[in-house]
Amino acid sequence: MDQFVIKGGRRLCGKLTVKGSKNAALPLMAAALLTDRPVLLRDVADLADIGNMVRLLAELGCKVERTNASSSDAAGGMMLIHAEDESQSHARYDIVRTMRASICALGPMLARRGFARVSMPGGCAIGDRPVDLHLRGLEALGADITLHQGDIVARVPGGKGGRLKGNRVFLGGPFGSTVLGTANVMSAATLAEGQTIIECAACEPEVVDLANMLNAMGARIRGAGSPRVVIDGVEGLSGVDHRVIPDRIEAGTYMCAAAITNGDITLENCPVDALMAAITVLNQVGVHVDVGADCSQHPMRCTARVTCSRLLRPVELTTQPHPGFPTDLQAQFMALLTLADGNSMITERIYPERFGHVPELGRMGARIMRQGPTAVVTGVRKLIGAPVMASDLRASAALVVAGLAAEGTTIVNRVYHLDRGYEVMEERLRSLGAEIERVSEAKSPASAAEPATV
């Protein structure tokens, strides 16, 4: 099992190109099941989750050809997906358990093939994330859904020759709308008979990207990016050539890395328009994000320079559905705020149990007190390197961010979590001046840090 060994205290400086979004690419890949024509995706990052989706699509009768980027700093590679065999409709547990986004195959398969069997999904351990809204939405479109031996079994009345029926669908849940549920129902509704109206739809940019691609394939979707999405069903969809939007979470993570090291980095292909809540908080902390002249014309693909004041100020932030502060940046911002001058308050409204990084940051000298969905972060003068254990994808990123600023050596275990969402993170950080190395567990240093007093 690989680890990251980080020697902290180096100021990050340089330039990076933001990769294509993982959270956008996975539903886009699943949407290729809606047509028997080739789907070409550009700027697809080389990630573990992407590889798992490729394996899943191959089992579902798709031919997938990948061309990775020639440089680790390029935005991403290309992927050609062609659903050639539509007789395969079982997404097995062995693949689905590794990645929650596998559930995105359910709606497209059901709409196109009339039948889908998908194992209940896995993914990061960040709290309960049920799929009941997905199933309720597909049932509203006329699907017959049962559970059998841990699998979701969905059928369209009439089988492959039948069609789902347009309907009004409400996708609000106790913690807001569901992003993957919106993607699933919206994708299925493109081939349904009549009109579908999704109320309380997710407004995330990844949903907008999916709608844009589906419309380019011949779908009739309007309102994506708002809580009310209207889909007029069509009889069939064509192929498409589509560029994946940049990854707003990757961009936000490197912004935090620049800030915590008092660095100066320039992000190209940066989705500033999708990061307004995070950038606003960064400004309050004392981090400067200066956007280039290209931002007015291309707000989702512009240049942003990130610099930082020497004094970090405390803030209060609450995670919310988009356009609010993203839950996927909560852990990285917590790492940054451990060095702020005062008390910060972070409230998690999306996944109230998403605090696996708190005790690990505590091992590095951070002072964090959690009460339910809220954590109070009391800034300290410095962090101390230590061996830490990643619990999920974004917690892993937070520990790396903290390790970049910590005194001494930090060893981050279980970096396979990071490989799910960040392409060659250690190489990209080294290009900015970080001292970070990927090693196997057997070769890791015997001790992560010299004894120190916090």
One Martini backbone bead per residue (centre of mass of N, CA, C, O) as a GRO file, in nm:
protein
  454
    1MET     BB    1   0.095   0.036   0.024
    2ASP     BB    2   0.077   0.363  -0.026
    3GLN     BB    3   0.270   0.665   0.040
    4PHE     BB    4   0.324   0.984   0.181
    5VAL     BB    5   0.622   1.186   0.187
    6ILE     BB    6   0.649   1.487   0.386
    7LYS     BB    7   0.838   1.789   0.367
    8GLY     BB    8   0.794   2.064   0.519
    9GLY     BB    9   0.812   2.433   0.442
   10ARG     BB   10   0.742   2.479   0.143
   11ARG     BB   11   0.707   2.698  -0.109
   12LEU     BB   12   0.461   2.750  -0.342
   13CYS     BB   13   0.551   2.762  -0.696
   14GLY     BB   14   0.368   2.831  -1.002
   15LYS     BB   15   0.215   2.603  -1.250
   16LEU     BB   16  -0.126   2.495  -1.332
   17THR     BB   17  -0.348   2.252  -1.469
   18VAL     BB   18  -0.667   2.184  -1.465
   19LYS     BB   19  -0.849   1.921  -1.455
   20GLY     BB   20  -1.078   1.719  -1.525
   21SER     BB   21  -1.376   1.629  -1.398
   22LYS     BB   22  -1.479   1.368  -1.214
   23ASN     BB   23  -1.786   1.441  -1.143
   24ALA     BB   24  -1.846   1.475  -1.453
   25ALA     BB   25  -1.731   1.223  -1.609
   26LEU     BB   26  -1.897   0.986  -1.496
   27PRO     BB   27  -2.184   1.063  -1.608
   28LEU     BB   28  -2.088   1.091  -1.901
   29MET     BB   29  -2.006   0.798  -1.939
   30ALA     BB   30  -2.287   0.677  -1.871
   31ALA     BB   31  -2.439   0.831  -2.111
   32ALA     BB   32  -2.332   0.637  -2.342
   33LEU     BB   33  -2.580   0.429  -2.293
   34LEU     BB   34  -2.798   0.607  -2.472
   35THR     BB   35  -2.617   0.502  -2.719
   36ASP     BB   36  -2.484   0.360  -3.041
   37ARG     BB   37  -2.288   0.593  -3.046
   38PRO     BB   38  -2.017   0.772  -3.035
   39VAL     BB   39  -1.822   0.895  -2.746
   40LEU     BB   40  -1.636   1.196  -2.698
   41LEU     BB   41  -1.388   1.265  -2.451
   42ARG     BB   42  -1.240   1.546  -2.299
   43ASP     BB   43  -1.048   1.588  -2.030
   44VAL     BB   44  -0.959   1.308  -1.894
   45ALA     BB   45  -0.870   1.184  -1.615
   46ASP     BB   46  -0.621   0.979  -1.445
   47LEU     BB   47  -0.820   0.767  -1.256
   48ALA     BB   48  -0.952   0.530  -1.059
   49ASP     BB   49  -1.254   0.592  -1.115
   50ILE     BB   50  -1.229   0.590  -1.420
   51GLY     BB   51  -1.127   0.299  -1.443
   52ASN     BB   52  -1.381   0.170  -1.316
   53MET     BB   53  -1.580   0.275  -1.531
   54VAL     BB   54  -1.450   0.129  -1.765
   55ARG     BB   55  -1.500  -0.155  -1.658
   56LEU     BB   56  -1.806  -0.130  -1.647
   57LEU     BB   57  -1.860  -0.064  -1.947
   58ALA     BB   58  -1.736  -0.322  -2.057
   59GLU     BB   59  -1.951  -0.509  -1.914
   60LEU     BB   60  -2.186  -0.331  -2.081
   61GLY     BB   61  -2.075  -0.331  -2.397
   62CYS     BB   62  -1.820  -0.141  -2.415
   63LYS     BB   63  -1.604   0.047  -2.608
   64VAL     BB   64  -1.278   0.155  -2.484
   65GLU     BB   65  -1.079   0.445  -2.561
   66ARG     BB   66  -0.752   0.563  -2.462
   67THR     BB   67  -0.587   0.898  -2.428
   68ASN     BB   68  -0.336   1.018  -2.278
   69ALA     BB   69  -0.162   1.255  -2.170
   70SER     BB   70   0.167   1.368  -2.236
   71SER     BB   71   0.121   1.546  -1.974
   72SER     BB   72   0.080   1.608  -1.633
   73ASP     BB   73  -0.019   1.924  -1.712
   74ALA     BB   74  -0.246   1.844  -1.860
   75ALA     BB   75  -0.585   1.832  -1.861
   76GLY     BB   76  -0.616   1.571  -2.059
   77GLY     BB   77  -0.764   1.314  -2.206
   78MET     BB   78  -0.906   1.068  -2.415
   79MET     BB   79  -1.248   0.927  -2.484
   80LEU     BB   80  -1.391   0.635  -2.639
   81ILE     BB   81  -1.742   0.549  -2.659
   82HIS     BB   82  -1.903   0.222  -2.746
   83ALA     BB   83  -2.216   0.080  -2.764
   84GLU     BB   84  -2.236  -0.256  -2.889
   85ASP     BB   85  -2.360  -0.424  -2.632
   86GLU     BB   86  -2.710  -0.438  -2.512
   87SER     BB   87  -2.727  -0.719  -2.331
   88GLN     BB   88  -2.572  -0.576  -2.098
   89SER     BB   89  -2.717  -0.512  -1.741
   90HIS     BB   90  -2.478  -0.582  -1.516
   91ALA     BB   91  -2.371  -0.428  -1.219
   92ARG     BB   92  -2.133  -0.536  -1.030
   93TYR     BB   93  -2.003  -0.545  -0.714
   94ASP     BB   94  -1.693  -0.552  -0.770
   95ILE     BB   95  -1.718  -0.253  -0.891
   96VAL     BB   96  -1.933  -0.077  -0.739
   97ARG     BB   97  -1.796  -0.078  -0.448
   98THR     BB   98  -1.562   0.141  -0.540
   99MET     BB   99  -1.812   0.331  -0.664
  100ARG     BB  100  -2.078   0.542  -0.649
  101ALA     BB  101  -2.110   0.637  -0.961
  102SER     BB  102  -2.231   0.369  -1.076
  103ILE     BB  103  -2.534   0.457  -1.050
  104CYS     BB  104  -2.537   0.617  -1.332
  105ALA     BB  105  -2.617   0.356  -1.507
  106LEU     BB  106  -2.918   0.312  -1.449
  107GLY     BB  107  -3.079   0.518  -1.622
  108PRO     BB  108  -2.959   0.467  -1.908
  109MET     BB  109  -3.017   0.161  -1.923
  110LEU     BB  110  -3.320   0.169  -1.876
  111ALA     BB  111  -3.396   0.357  -2.119
  112ARG     BB  112  -3.249   0.185  -2.352
  113ARG     BB  113  -3.290  -0.142  -2.245
  114GLY     BB  114  -3.530  -0.188  -2.009
  115PHE     BB  115  -3.278  -0.282  -1.823
  116ALA     BB  116  -3.148  -0.305  -1.474
  117ARG     BB  117  -2.848  -0.414  -1.282
  118VAL     BB  118  -2.750  -0.273  -0.962
  119SER     BB  119  -2.542  -0.236  -0.731
  120MET     BB  120  -2.489  -0.127  -0.445
  121PRO     BB  121  -2.304   0.133  -0.357
  122GLY     BB  122  -2.004   0.279  -0.285
  123GLY     BB  123  -1.715   0.431  -0.123
  124CYS     BB  124  -1.690   0.666   0.089
  125ALA     BB  125  -1.657   0.724   0.448
  126ILE     BB  126  -1.907   0.996   0.506
  127GLY     BB  127  -2.174   0.855   0.530
  128ASP     BB  128  -2.498   0.863   0.460
  129ARG     BB  129  -2.599   0.758   0.102
  130PRO     BB  130  -2.872   0.725  -0.032
  131VAL     BB  131  -3.089   0.596  -0.324
  132ASP     BB  132  -3.399   0.668  -0.301
  133LEU     BB  133  -3.425   0.910  -0.502
  134HIS     BB  134  -3.358   0.760  -0.755
  135LEU     BB  135  -3.588   0.548  -0.737
  136ARG     BB  136  -3.826   0.743  -0.715
  137GLY     BB  137  -3.776   0.883  -0.988
  138LEU     BB  138  -3.797   0.625  -1.171
  139GLU     BB  139  -4.079   0.545  -1.079
  140ALA     BB  140  -4.217   0.808  -1.188
  141LEU     BB  141  -4.135   0.694  -1.493
  142GLY     BB  142  -4.236   0.366  -1.460
  143ALA     BB  143  -4.060   0.195  -1.298
  144ASP     BB  144  -3.964  -0.131  -1.195
  145ILE     BB  145  -3.861  -0.181  -0.850
  146THR     BB  146  -3.613  -0.397  -0.705
  147LEU     BB  147  -3.470  -0.614  -0.456
  148HIS     BB  148  -3.168  -0.834  -0.511
  149GLN     BB  149  -2.904  -0.931  -0.351
  150GLY     BB  150  -2.804  -0.610  -0.350
  151ASP     BB  151  -2.982  -0.535  -0.598
  152ILE     BB  152  -3.091  -0.326  -0.853
  153VAL     BB  153  -3.409  -0.378  -1.014
  154ALA     BB  154  -3.493  -0.257  -1.343
  155ARG     BB  155  -3.805  -0.184  -1.526
  156VAL     BB  156  -3.968  -0.163  -1.831
  157PRO     BB  157  -4.255  -0.163  -1.958
  158GLY     BB  158  -4.191  -0.390  -2.230
  159GLY     BB  159  -3.901  -0.340  -2.221
  160LYS     BB  160  -3.706  -0.250  -2.484
  161GLY     BB  161  -3.974  -0.139  -2.634
  162GLY     BB  162  -4.012   0.045  -2.409
  163ARG     BB  163  -4.117   0.342  -2.218
  164LEU     BB  164  -4.085   0.593  -2.046
  165LYS     BB  165  -4.259   0.837  -1.838
  166GLY     BB  166  -4.343   1.135  -1.800
  167ASN     BB  167  -4.284   1.356  -1.506
  168ARG     BB  168  -4.308   1.453  -1.180
  169VAL     BB  169  -4.007   1.535  -0.985
  170PHE     BB  170  -3.884   1.494  -0.651
  171LEU     BB  171  -3.530   1.561  -0.509
  172GLY     BB  172  -3.563   1.614  -0.213
  173GLY     BB  173  -3.376   1.620   0.089
  174PRO     BB  174  -3.246   1.653   0.409
  175PHE     BB  175  -2.958   1.774   0.246
  176GLY     BB  176  -3.089   1.809  -0.023
  177SER     BB  177  -2.995   1.761  -0.319
  178THR     BB  178  -2.920   1.527  -0.586
  179VAL     BB  179  -2.679   1.477  -0.809
  180LEU     BB  180  -2.695   1.180  -0.910
  181GLY     BB  181  -3.004   1.178  -0.923
  182THR     BB  182  -3.030   1.394  -1.138
  183ALA     BB  183  -2.862   1.248  -1.353
  184ASN     BB  184  -3.037   0.993  -1.372
  185VAL     BB  185  -3.317   1.118  -1.440
  186MET     BB  186  -3.232   1.298  -1.675
  187SER     BB  187  -3.125   1.073  -1.856
  188ALA     BB  188  -3.384   0.901  -1.868
  189ALA     BB  189  -3.579   1.138  -1.974
  190THR     BB  190  -3.469   1.169  -2.269
  191LEU     BB  191  -3.636   0.875  -2.349
  192ALA     BB  192  -3.901   0.965  -2.273
  193GLU     BB  193  -4.242   1.001  -2.272
  194GLY     BB  194  -4.248   1.319  -2.276
  195GLN     BB  195  -4.262   1.515  -1.984
  196THR     BB  196  -4.008   1.632  -1.751
  197ILE     BB  197  -4.008   1.743  -1.402
  198ILE     BB  198  -3.754   1.874  -1.196
  199GLU     BB  199  -3.761   1.913  -0.857
  200CYS     BB  200  -3.498   1.992  -0.677
  201ALA     BB  201  -3.251   2.024  -0.834
  202ALA     BB  202  -2.940   2.013  -0.901
  203CYS     BB  203  -2.688   2.295  -0.951
  204GLU     BB  204  -2.442   2.179  -1.046
  205PRO     BB  205  -2.200   2.192  -1.292
  206GLU     BB  206  -2.216   1.884  -1.359
  207VAL     BB  207  -2.512   1.896  -1.454
  208VAL     BB  208  -2.470   2.099  -1.680
  209ASP     BB  209  -2.269   1.932  -1.844
  210LEU     BB  210  -2.460   1.699  -1.901
  211ALA     BB  211  -2.681   1.862  -2.044
  212ASN     BB  212  -2.500   1.966  -2.273
  213MET     BB  213  -2.435   1.689  -2.391
  214LEU     BB  214  -2.723   1.585  -2.438
  215ASN     BB  215  -2.805   1.816  -2.630
  216ALA     BB  216  -2.580   1.742  -2.842
  217MET     BB  217  -2.738   1.451  -2.883
  218GLY     BB  218  -3.069   1.560  -2.881
  219ALA     BB  219  -3.171   1.671  -2.642
  220ARG     BB  220  -3.441   1.832  -2.420
  221ILE     BB  221  -3.295   2.070  -2.213
  222ARG     BB  222  -3.404   2.282  -1.937
  223GLY     BB  223  -3.260   2.447  -1.643
  224ALA     BB  224  -2.984   2.386  -1.592
  225GLY     BB  225  -2.880   2.513  -1.265
  226SER     BB  226  -3.161   2.473  -1.151
  227PRO     BB  227  -3.436   2.355  -0.959
  228ARG     BB  228  -3.566   2.347  -1.265
  229VAL     BB  229  -3.614   2.071  -1.484
  230VAL     BB  230  -3.671   2.030  -1.838
  231ILE     BB  231  -3.789   1.731  -2.022
  232ASP     BB  232  -3.801   1.634  -2.360
  233GLY     BB  233  -3.859   1.361  -2.509
  234VAL     BB  234  -3.683   1.123  -2.711
  235GLU     BB  235  -3.608   0.852  -2.925
  236GLY     BB  236  -3.300   0.957  -2.973
  237LEU     BB  237  -2.938   0.941  -2.972
  238SER     BB  238  -2.631   1.066  -3.037
  239GLY     BB  239  -2.335   1.153  -3.080
  240VAL     BB  240  -2.018   1.300  -2.938
  241ASP     BB  241  -1.817   1.602  -2.869
  242HIS     BB  242  -1.667   1.642  -2.540
  243ARG     BB  243  -1.578   1.873  -2.283
  244VAL     BB  244  -1.465   1.870  -1.979
  245ILE     BB  245  -1.481   2.016  -1.701
  246PRO     BB  246  -1.329   2.153  -1.459
  247ASP     BB  247  -1.193   2.095  -1.137
  248ARG     BB  248  -1.301   2.254  -0.854
  249ILE     BB  249  -1.164   2.079  -0.629
  250GLU     BB  250  -0.879   2.084  -0.725
  251ALA     BB  251  -0.848   2.387  -0.730
  252GLY     BB  252  -0.914   2.433  -0.424
  253THR     BB  253  -0.681   2.261  -0.314
  254TYR     BB  254  -0.444   2.433  -0.441
  255MET     BB  255  -0.523   2.691  -0.299
  256CYS     BB  256  -0.467   2.583  -0.012
  257ALA     BB  257  -0.170   2.509  -0.061
  258ALA     BB  258  -0.077   2.796  -0.118
  259ALA     BB  259  -0.175   2.932   0.146
  260ILE     BB  260  -0.029   2.748   0.370
  261THR     BB  261   0.268   2.830   0.218
  262ASN     BB  262   0.280   3.117   0.107
  263GLY     BB  263   0.220   3.124  -0.193
  264ASP     BB  264   0.257   3.116  -0.578
  265ILE     BB  265  -0.005   3.041  -0.795
  266THR     BB  266  -0.106   2.923  -1.124
  267LEU     BB  267  -0.427   2.868  -1.269
  268GLU     BB  268  -0.532   2.676  -1.528
  269ASN     BB  269  -0.837   2.595  -1.615
  270CYS     BB  270  -1.029   2.769  -1.420
  271PRO     BB  271  -1.345   2.747  -1.230
  272VAL     BB  272  -1.444   3.030  -1.103
  273ASP     BB  273  -1.760   3.023  -1.132
  274ALA     BB  274  -1.765   2.750  -0.931
  275LEU     BB  275  -1.589   2.923  -0.675
  276MET     BB  276  -1.717   3.165  -0.516
  277ALA     BB  277  -1.746   3.066  -0.225
  278ALA     BB  278  -1.449   2.986  -0.178
  279ILE     BB  279  -1.319   3.261  -0.258
  280THR     BB  280  -1.459   3.428  -0.043
  281VAL     BB  281  -1.328   3.282   0.197
  282LEU     BB  282  -1.036   3.333   0.118
  283ASN     BB  283  -1.053   3.640   0.141
  284GLN     BB  284  -1.121   3.638   0.447
  285VAL     BB  285  -0.845   3.495   0.526
  286GLY     BB  286  -0.611   3.624   0.302
  287VAL     BB  287  -0.667   3.532   0.011
  288HIS     BB  288  -0.555   3.575  -0.325
  289VAL     BB  289  -0.772   3.595  -0.621
  290ASP     BB  290  -0.654   3.645  -0.946
  291VAL     BB  291  -0.802   3.718  -1.241
  292GLY     BB  292  -0.808   3.706  -1.563
  293ALA     BB  293  -0.910   3.842  -1.865
  294ASP     BB  294  -1.050   3.560  -1.954
  295CYS     BB  295  -1.300   3.543  -1.750
  296SER     BB  296  -1.531   3.696  -1.902
  297GLN     BB  297  -1.541   3.469  -2.140
  298HIS     BB  298  -1.414   3.214  -1.937
  299PRO     BB  299  -1.523   3.128  -1.628
  300MET     BB  300  -1.447   2.797  -1.657
  301ARG     BB  301  -1.154   2.892  -1.825
  302CYS     BB  302  -0.922   3.030  -1.638
  303THR     BB  303  -0.707   3.255  -1.474
  304ALA     BB  304  -0.539   3.200  -1.147
  305ARG     BB  305  -0.401   3.381  -0.880
  306VAL     BB  306  -0.232   3.261  -0.577
  307THR     BB  307  -0.218   3.438  -0.272
  308CYS     BB  308  -0.069   3.540   0.058
  309SER     BB  309  -0.096   3.625   0.363
  310ARG     BB  310   0.066   3.583   0.662
  311LEU     BB  311  -0.219   3.633   0.780
  312LEU     BB  312  -0.465   3.429   0.911
  313ARG     BB  313  -0.810   3.432   0.916
  314PRO     BB  314  -1.092   3.376   1.065
  315VAL     BB  315  -1.392   3.169   1.011
  316GLU     BB  316  -1.723   3.113   0.881
  317LEU     BB  317  -1.862   2.792   0.770
  318THR     BB  318  -2.104   2.641   0.530
  319THR     BB  319  -2.227   2.376   0.394
  320GLN     BB  320  -2.368   2.359   0.056
  321PRO     BB  321  -2.535   2.368  -0.197
  322HIS     BB  322  -2.526   2.472  -0.495
  323PRO     BB  323  -2.361   2.784  -0.452
  324GLY     BB  324  -2.232   2.686  -0.214
  325PHE     BB  325  -2.030   2.544  -0.004
  326PRO     BB  326  -1.830   2.277  -0.054
  327THR     BB  327  -1.790   1.970   0.090
  328ASP     BB  328  -1.518   1.891  -0.078
  329LEU     BB  329  -1.363   2.151   0.094
  330GLN     BB  330  -1.372   2.128   0.403
  331ALA     BB  331  -1.103   1.983   0.483
  332GLN     BB  332  -0.900   2.181   0.349
  333PHE     BB  333  -0.994   2.432   0.512
  334MET     BB  334  -0.930   2.319   0.787
  335ALA     BB  335  -0.629   2.300   0.749
  336LEU     BB  336  -0.585   2.604   0.704
  337LEU     BB  337  -0.729   2.698   0.986
  338THR     BB  338  -0.511   2.585   1.188
  339LEU     BB  339  -0.334   2.874   1.116
  340ALA     BB  340  -0.515   3.067   1.234
  341ASP     BB  341  -0.599   3.379   1.409
  342GLY     BB  342  -0.816   3.183   1.572
  343ASN     BB  343  -1.164   3.115   1.554
  344SER     BB  344  -1.322   2.860   1.380
  345MET     BB  345  -1.630   2.771   1.192
  346ILE     BB  346  -1.761   2.443   1.101
  347THR     BB  347  -2.042   2.344   0.895
  348GLU     BB  348  -2.209   2.032   0.818
  349ARG     BB  349  -2.494   1.990   0.582
  350ILE     BB  350  -2.450   1.723   0.408
  351TYR     BB  351  -2.218   1.552   0.594
  352PRO     BB  352  -2.217   1.527   0.935
  353GLU     BB  353  -1.974   1.285   0.934
  354ARG     BB  354  -1.737   1.465   0.787
  355PHE     BB  355  -1.459   1.400   1.026
  356GLY     BB  356  -1.199   1.206   0.982
  357HIS     BB  357  -0.966   1.440   0.994
  358VAL     BB  358  -0.956   1.547   1.284
  359PRO     BB  359  -0.768   1.344   1.443
  360GLU     BB  360  -0.528   1.373   1.242
  361LEU     BB  361  -0.477   1.673   1.285
  362GLY     BB  362  -0.427   1.637   1.589
  363ARG     BB  363  -0.151   1.480   1.547
  364MET     BB  364  -0.031   1.774   1.431
  365GLY     BB  365  -0.157   2.001   1.652
  366ALA     BB  366  -0.439   2.048   1.627
  367ARG     BB  367  -0.735   2.251   1.727
  368ILE     BB  368  -1.030   2.047   1.761
  369MET     BB  369  -1.385   2.089   1.811
  370ARG     BB  370  -1.656   1.865   1.824
  371GLN     BB  371  -2.021   1.930   1.750
  372GLY     BB  372  -2.144   1.743   1.558
  373PRO     BB  373  -2.167   1.944   1.261
  374THR     BB  374  -1.943   2.099   1.437
  375ALA     BB  375  -1.631   2.289   1.412
  376VAL     BB  376  -1.368   2.407   1.620
  377VAL     BB  377  -1.093   2.617   1.519
  378THR     BB  378  -0.782   2.655   1.673
  379GLY     BB  379  -0.523   2.827   1.619
  380VAL     BB  380  -0.184   2.764   1.543
  381ARG     BB  381   0.153   2.818   1.499
  382LYS     BB  382   0.195   2.497   1.439
  383LEU     BB  383   0.279   2.212   1.266
  384ILE     BB  384   0.335   1.854   1.305
  385GLY     BB  385   0.474   1.595   1.200
  386ALA     BB  386   0.298   1.283   1.102
  387PRO     BB  387   0.134   0.996   1.123
  388VAL     BB  388  -0.138   0.933   0.890
  389MET     BB  389  -0.495   0.862   0.820
  390ALA     BB  390  -0.693   0.798   0.560
  391SER     BB  391  -1.061   0.793   0.503
  392ASP     BB  392  -1.074   0.980   0.241
  393LEU     BB  393  -1.036   1.175  -0.021
  394ARG     BB  394  -1.050   1.469   0.117
  395ALA     BB  395  -0.889   1.398   0.370
  396SER     BB  396  -0.629   1.342   0.223
  397ALA     BB  397  -0.589   1.629   0.114
  398ALA     BB  398  -0.575   1.767   0.392
  399LEU     BB  399  -0.315   1.619   0.490
  400VAL     BB  400  -0.136   1.728   0.270
  401VAL     BB  401  -0.173   2.026   0.324
  402ALA     BB  402  -0.063   2.011   0.613
  403GLY     BB  403   0.218   1.880   0.542
  404LEU     BB  404   0.333   2.127   0.378
  405ALA     BB  405   0.345   2.309   0.666
  406ALA     BB  406   0.490   2.122   0.837
  407GLU     BB  407   0.701   2.016   1.067
  408GLY     BB  408   0.871   1.798   0.908
  409THR     BB  409   0.732   1.468   0.885
  410THR     BB  410   0.480   1.332   0.670
  411ILE     BB  411   0.258   1.045   0.678
  412VAL     BB  412   0.040   0.926   0.424
  413ASN     BB  413  -0.203   0.703   0.438
  414ARG     BB  414  -0.398   0.578   0.192
  415VAL     BB  415  -0.358   0.708  -0.119
  416TYR     BB  416  -0.583   0.569  -0.286
  417HIS     BB  417  -0.787   0.789  -0.242
  418LEU     BB  418  -0.643   1.009  -0.414
  419ASP     BB  419  -0.647   0.846  -0.688
  420ARG     BB  420  -0.957   0.900  -0.737
  421GLY     BB  421  -0.914   1.254  -0.766
  422TYR     BB  422  -0.583   1.269  -0.819
  423GLU     BB  423  -0.348   1.336  -1.045
  424VAL     BB  424  -0.038   1.306  -0.965
  425MET     BB  425   0.004   1.485  -0.702
  426GLU     BB  426   0.309   1.467  -0.636
  427GLU     BB  427   0.412   1.583  -0.907
  428ARG     BB  428   0.261   1.856  -0.899
  429LEU     BB  429   0.387   1.952  -0.630
  430ARG     BB  430   0.684   1.935  -0.717
  431SER     BB  431   0.652   2.155  -0.946
  432LEU     BB  432   0.609   2.372  -0.688
  433GLY     BB  433   0.833   2.261  -0.447
  434ALA     BB  434   0.770   2.011  -0.315
  435GLU     BB  435   0.841   1.756  -0.059
  436ILE     BB  436   0.739   1.466  -0.229
  437GLU     BB  437   0.666   1.106  -0.179
  438ARG     BB  438   0.622   0.791  -0.317
  439VAL     BB  439   0.565   0.498  -0.114
  440SER     BB  440   0.602   0.213   0.020
  441GLU     BB  441   0.542   0.081   0.323
  442ALA     BB  442   0.819  -0.079   0.344
  443LYS     BB  443   0.987   0.215   0.276
  444SER     BB  444   0.922   0.368   0.508
  445PRO     BB  445   0.977   0.550   0.758
  446ALA     BB  446   1.005   0.480   1.092
  447SER     BB  447   0.965   0.799   1.128
  448ALA     BB  448   0.779   1.099   1.086
  449ALA     BB  449   0.893   1.238   1.359
  450GLU     BB  450   1.014   1.445   1.574
  451PRO     BB  451   1.012   1.526   1.873
  452ALA     BB  452   0.756   1.757   1.997
  453THR     BB  453   0.638   2.076   2.088
  454VAL     BB  454   0.318   2.243   2.071
   0.00000   0.00000   0.00000
